[in-house]
Amino acid sequence: MQRTRVHNFSISLDGFAAGEPQSFETPFGHAGQRLHQWMMATRFWSEQGSDGVDNAFAVRHSDGIGAEIMGANKFGPPGWADDPSWRGWWGENPPFHTPVYVLTQHERPPLEMEGGNVFHFLKASPAEALATAKQAAGELDVRIGGGATVVRDFLAAGLIDHLHLVVVPIVLGRGARLWYGLEEVQEGFDVESVGSPSGVTHLTFTRRDTAS
Ligand SMILES: NC(=O)c1ccc[n+]([C@@H]2O[C@H](COP(=O)([O-])OP(=O)(O)OC[C@H]3O[C@@H](n4cnc5c(N)ncnc54)[C@H](OP(=O)(O)O)[C@@H]3O)[C@@H](O)[C@H]2O)c1
């Protein structure tokens, strides 16, 4: 069965997935790199990285994924839509290697990059975007890549089958909130947690009717 998955989505203890303000110089605002230090220390990120618990979770990011959906604020800093030369943060060969659907009010023609990456710009409801991405993914799964607004909207719409969160032991106090309005969202999921020696906690939410 084709599933909709979130991986390596990192939040602070108080539930923020990015700090503020987001800008070209500070994509994660005042959070800096702190939300992703755990991942940057893994072999998934670099050959010199560690091969422990964090890596075991991190590598699942790309496994069996045929398309990604991301939000406009993940694709670029505020104002990118006014810059026709903006091609995302990731250089000419982004790490997705699938079609990527960027949810935005500012649609533009598809952007074909190297390595099988094609960015499509889409103004659509979560359900409509997911139907499009599922078709592009064939029999593979669709990853919801973030940021917080998009993951929150897909959770609220009941469209997420598997959610891997990484709780980083920092308090941000402000930023892009994941949980706002999602009261009791854990109902309907099997929730598991694994503590890592790095200090982060991996949480998985697996929808009960899709758990295998
Ligand atoms: N912690 C993590 O693991 C993680 C992962 C990914 C990203 N991030 C970070 O999270 C931050 C971005 O998160 P965010 O919550 O600010 O924003 P986001 O979820 O990336 O994007 C939200 C924006 O996408 C557009 N959008 C969303 N749904 C739409 C729809 N149905 N139709 C059309 N447009 C739609 C809207 O932008 P417009 O109206 O402007 O078009 C909306 O403001 C960045 O700092 C990013 O680096 C963190």
The ligand as an ORCA input file, in Angstrom:
! r2SCAN-3c Opt
* xyz 0 1
  N      12.897     20.973     11.485
  C      12.844     20.299     10.343
  O      13.084     19.077     10.291
  C      12.493     21.048      9.089
  C      12.165     20.352      7.928
  C      11.825     21.095      6.794
  C      11.856     22.470      6.839
  N      12.208     23.103      7.986
  C      12.234     24.561      8.095
  O      10.906     24.997      8.351
  C      10.780     26.333      7.885
  C       9.575     26.412      6.963
  O       8.407     26.020      7.689
  P       7.106     26.922      7.660
  O       6.132     26.305      8.569
  O       7.499     28.346      7.889
  O       6.628     26.876      6.132
  P       6.404     25.692      5.077
  O       5.552     24.636      5.673
  O       7.683     25.298      4.424
  O       5.599     26.495      3.952
  C       4.391     27.159      4.264
  C       4.017     27.987      3.056
  O       3.760     27.138      1.917
  C       2.698     27.678      1.137
  N       1.585     26.723      1.218
  C       1.332     25.825      2.224
  N       0.229     25.105      1.929
  C      -0.217     25.548      0.732
  C      -1.284     25.162     -0.114
  N      -2.140     24.194      0.240
  N      -1.427     25.793     -1.303
  C      -0.566     26.782     -1.674
  N       0.473     27.178     -0.899
  C       0.643     26.574      0.269
  C       2.376     29.021      1.731
  O       3.321     29.951      1.194
  P       3.014     31.120      0.111
  O       1.638     31.637      0.471
  O       4.109     32.116      0.380
  O       3.110     30.555     -1.237
  C       2.734     28.812      3.193
  O       2.992     30.003      3.868
  C      12.069     26.665      7.172
  O      12.908     27.351      8.080
  C      12.637     25.312      6.850
  O      14.036     25.348      6.678
  C      12.499     22.417      9.124
*
